[in-house]
Each structure stands twice: as structure tokens, then as C-alpha cells.
Amino acid sequence: MSDTALLALLQLCDTAFPSGAFAFSGGLEALVGEGRVQGAAQVGDFLTDEVLPRWAGFDRVFLRRTHATRDLEEIARIDADCELHSTVESLASASRRTGRAALSTHTRLGTPGCAALLAQVRAGQTPGHAAVVQGLAGNGLGLALAPLEAGTLHALALATLSAAVRLGALGAMQAQQILAAARPAMAALLAAPPPAAPFTFSPRADIAAMRHGQTPLRLFAV
């Protein structure tokens, strides 16, 4: 990987990148609020048992498919398939919102391919899911698939742990310890072949995301 590509990857996968992902906890807020996830050990379990496998079996599939093409019609078909398989509406809405925000940012940055997809999203022709946008942007920036996947997975783990810190479930140092401990599991997921079809089994996160709207006071959108 060239230095230019590495720097582009770091920008794309930075949690400060304007995609709106900071507004979503993936169901963690409900679990913390109900006392079902407390302390570093349980946050670590939530990350490794729910969040990371969901990315490997679901988001990764659509990221890879989109990264492999620049055909806008094919990307729209991939996006529609992602929408079809997104069975938890609150999580699907979060994916659409972060995808659209990231598309808008990439369009302003001039990332190839993003302006055309953003126009379709704004016209209501395609949903613009986050994983699809990540694959498209990675392709447009000339990033190889393997580092793009690693960077995206790392950013997801960081976002989850950042949410846990903001919820008061653990401290910043504990979050870094969890991230370091999760590194072998993350590497194993990246080394394993993705499923032929998108698949996810994250029942605690899914149910918590569905219950999130019933919480009277909320820091996160889901």
C-alpha cells in the first residue's frame, strides 16, 4: 500500500469522519440502561459476541460486493439487497442515515463515484446503506479490499467502545484494553472467508435496538 493510499484509508476510517456514526450505539444504550451490560467485561463480550460477528456476516458482504464494481446499476442492486436483508428497522435506519451522511462528505471531498450515488439516494431511488457507501468510497479512493475491511472493522470497534465510554459503562483506558484484547478475534474474522450470503445472529443487540425507542431519555438515536 502506498503512503497516499494509507493516508486515505486513515481518513476514511477515522471515527471523526463526518458520517454521523457517533449518534448510534447499536443497541448498547438500551442494554446499559437496563443494567444488562455493565462494566468492561460485559462491554467486551458485547463487542466480540454481537458487534464484530454481525459486521463479518452482514456488512462485510455488501462492502465487498460494492468494492468490486463501479457500475451504478449494480451498486443500486447491492444496496437494494442490503435493504431487503435489514430486518431491524432501527438499525436499518441508522445504516441509511450514516451512509447518506458519509456520501455527502465524500461528494464534497470529490471521492469518485459518490456524487452519482448521492443523487440517487436524494431522489429516493436507492437507500444508500453504510456498508455499500464504504465499499464504493474505498473503490473510488483506490484502496485494496483487505486494508479497507480491516480499517472498517477497526472503526466499528472504536465507535462501539466510544459509545460505551460516553454511556459511563467503562473508562477510556478500559476501552483501549478491550480493543487490544479483541485484536486476535478481529484478525480471525478478517482471515476467514465471508459467507456466500449475508447472515447475522446478534439477538441481544437486535432486540435492544428495537426496544431503544421506548427509553424516555436517550443519548443515542439507537
N, C-alpha and C positions, 0 to 999 in steps of 0.2 A: 504494500500500500504506500502510495506517495505521501509526502508531508501534506500536500494540498488536500488530498482525499481524507487523510486522518483528521485534519482540522475541520473539514466539512462534516465529518461524522460526529465529532465532539460537539459542534454547534447543533446539529440535528437532534442529538440525544441528550442535550443539556436539559435538566428539569426546569431551567429558567426560560427555555424556548417558549415563545408565546403561543401555546396551544390550548390553554385553559385547563390542562390536566390537574392543576393544583386544586381545582374546585371539587374533585371527586375522590372518594375514599374506597370505592369498590365494595361497599357494604361494611367496611371496617367500623365506621362511625356507629352504626346500629349495634354491632356486636360489642363494642367498647361501652356504649351507653347502657346496654342491658347487663353488663358485667360478665359476658360470655368470653371476652378476650381481655385479659388483664396481665400486665407485666411482659417483660421481654421474652420469656419462653413461649407464651401463647401467641404473641405477635409473630415470633419466628415460625411457629407452626402454621399460622395463617398464611404467611408468605410462601412457605415451601409446600404446603399441602393444598392450597387453594389458588393463590395468585399465579405462581410460576407454572404449574401444570396447565392452567387454563390458557395461558399465553402459548405454551408449547403445542397444545392440541387444537387451538382455535385461531387466535390472532396470527400465529406464525404461518398457518396455511394460506391465509389471504395475503399476508405480506409477501410471501414467496411467489404466489401466482401473479401479483401485480408487478413485482420487481422484474419478472421475466418478459414483460411486454410493454410496448409503448402505444399499442393500438387502443384508442379511446373507447371504441365499442366493446372491446374485450374487457377493458377495465370496468366499464359500466356493468357488464355481465358478472364480473367477480364481485363488484360492490353489491349488486342485487342478491347474489348468493349469500354474501355475508349478512345482509339484512334478513334473508329468509331463515338463516340459522341462529339469529339473535333472538332467543326466546324470552329473555328477561327484559322487559321494555325499559326499565330504568337504566340498565347497563347499556342497552342499545342506544338510548337517547344520549348517554354520556359519550359513547363512541362517535355518534354523529356530530355532536357538538364540538368535541375535541378535534375531530377530523376536519370539520369546516374551519375552525379557528386556525389549525395548522396550515390548511390550504391557503387561507387568506394571507398568512405570514409568508409562506413560500412564494406566493404570487408576487408579493411586494418585493421579495428578495430576488425574483427573477429565476427561480428554480424551474428548469424546463419541464413542460407538461402540466404544471399545476394550474396555470391560468385557465386552460381549456376545461379541466375537470371542475374547477370552482364555478365556472359559468354554468355548467350542467347542474351542479348542486344548487346554485341560486335559482335556477329555472325549475327546480323540483323534478329533474329528470333522473337523478341518482342520489342516494343518501350521503355518500362521502364518509364512509366509516374510517376510523383512525388507522387501522392496520393497512387498509388499501392506500391511504394517503402516505403512510410511512414507506410502503413499497414503491410507490410512484416517485416520491421525493428522492429516495435512495437511488433509483434508476436514473432520475434526472441529474443527480449530482455525480453520477459515475461511480457509485460505491459498490464494491463487491458484496455479494449476498452474505457471506459469513460474518464479516465485521458489522454489517448493518444489523443482522439478527442479534449479535452479541450486545451491541450498543443499545438496541431497543429493549432487550430483556433487562439490561442493567438499569436503564432509565425507569422501567416499570417498577423494579425492586426499590429503587431510590424513592420514587413517588409514593409507594406504599408505606415505606418506613418514615418518610417525611410526614405523611398523614398521621401515623401513629404518634409521632412526637408532638404534633400540633394538638392531638386529642389528649395528650397527657398520659398516654399509656406507657411511655418509656422516655428515657433521656437520649440526647444526641449521641453520646458515647455508646450506649446500648444499641442504638440503631446501627452504628458502624460495626459493632461486634457481630450483630446478626447478619449484616451484609457480607462480612468476611467469612462467617461460618457457612453461609449459603452458597459461596462461590463454587465448591465442588458439585453441588446439586445443579446449579445453573449450567456449569460446563457439561455435565452429563446430559442435560436436556438438549443443549446445542449440538452435542455429538450424535445424539440419537436421530434417526430419520423421522421426519414429520409424518403424521398419519395421512393416508390416502384421501380421507375425507375429514372435514372439521369435526372435532369432538371435544366436549368439555364435561367434566363432572366436578363441580365446585358447589355442592349443595349449601354449605353454610353461607358462603358469600352471596350466592344467588338469592336465597331466602331472606337474608339480611338486607340485601338491596331492595327487594320487594317490600319489606316492612319499613324501610327508611322513611318513606313519606308520612308515616304515622307518628314520627317523632316530633314533639312540639317545638323544640329548639334544636336547630341544626347548624353546624359549621360548614358542612359539605352538601353539595347538590344531591349526592347519592353515596 
